Amino acid sequence: MHAGCVLRGAARLAAWDVARRTALAWKSVSYKSVCIHLVKDGGQQLKDDYKARNPMCEVPTIEIDGSTLTQSVSAGRGVA
């Protein structure tokens, strides 16, 4: 079981977001979901607090046990 899992994703569910949520549910990993608005405030993914988590400003990101994963393959491995 992973402690402190946070999924930061866009307001609209995309296929990759559904896949990550499904993987987390399949592994019985509880997580906190944080919505990142891509247009609001000039794009919340471009703000300094998000950029500190993901310097490439890509959405989504998943934080598991203190590690931030931004690519689908690494996120899948992090959940496994």
Residue pairs with C-beta under 8 A, 6 or more apart in sequence:
1 28
1 29
1 30
2 29
2 64
2 65
2 79
3 65
4 63
4 64
4 65
4 66
5 24
5 29
5 30
5 31
5 32
5 62
5 63
5 64
5 65
6 31
6 32
6 33
6 34
6 62
6 63
7 17
7 20
7 21
7 24
7 31
7 32
7 33
7 34
7 60
7 61
7 62
7 63
8 34
8 36
8 50
8 53
8 59
8 60
8 61
8 62
8 63
9 17
9 20
9 33
9 34
9 35
9 36
9 59
9 60
10 17
10 35
10 36
10 37
10 38
10 59
10 60
11 35
11 36
11 37
11 38
16 60
16 72
17 60
19 72
20 60
20 62
20 72
20 75
20 76
20 79
23 75
23 76
23 79
24 31
24 79
27 79
27 80
29 64
29 79
31 62
36 44
36 45
36 50
36 59
36 60
37 43
37 44
38 44
38 45
38 59
41 47
43 57
44 50
45 51
45 54
45 57
45 58
45 59
46 57
50 57
51 57
53 61
53 63
53 68
54 61
54 68
54 70
56 70
58 70
60 70
61 68
61 69
61 70
62 68
62 69
62 70
62 75
62 78
62 79
63 69
64 78
64 79
67 78
69 75
69 78
